[in-house]
Amino acid sequence: MSFIEEARRAQIIASAIEVLASVGFAKASLAAIAKHAGISKGVISYHFAGKDELMEEIVNQIYTKIAEHVVARLEGQTTAVGMLRTHILSVAEHMRDHRSQIQALGEIFHNLRDAEGRPRYGAHTNEEVYQAVEHIYRFGQSTGEFRAFDLRIMAVTHSSAVDAMFAYWAVTPGHDLDAHARELADFFERAAT
């Protein structure tokens, strides 16, 4: 892809996020997204096969940015407790300035369906997230920082708590996301040790 094509795709994705966050999935038509971006609907169709592909690319890009931010913050952490706390706090730190992305993800997760009508995203698509969180807990168990527990149960619970934190923050504008993340980090540190 050329630089211009990448820039156009980024513009379309940014507009789609804003439209999803402001009017919801059902009203976030390609025409509405094109209008917000100041382009024709045909330009979107040139870059994306349809709304579903655009929605999937939004999810991929947001998750990639989150992962890049978290991995950068995890560098230099030498303890499992430090890794655990950094994971939770850095996800919140990154998303604090991206409320519309959280709202857009919520719209996509609740509305996008596969060819059989099942939700496109959910626990069945979280394997990479679960494995990344399990890695932190496994490391803690290997160093003796963490007690014995089922890694998958802890990873699913951890991931679900982070998702719920963002879901609540997305619909409660005055909610203190950083305080919530600190409480979560405290909670999971106590649960693991």
Secondary structure by P-SEA (a helix, b strand, c coil): ccaaaaaaaaaaaaaaaaaaaccccccccaaaaaaaacccaaaaaaccccaaaaaaaaaaaaaaaaaaaaaaaacccccaaaaaaaaaaaaaaaacccaaaaaaaaaaaacccccccccccccccaaaaaaaaaaaaaaaaaacccccccaaaaaaaaaaaaaaaaaaaaacccccaaaaaaaaaaaaaaaac
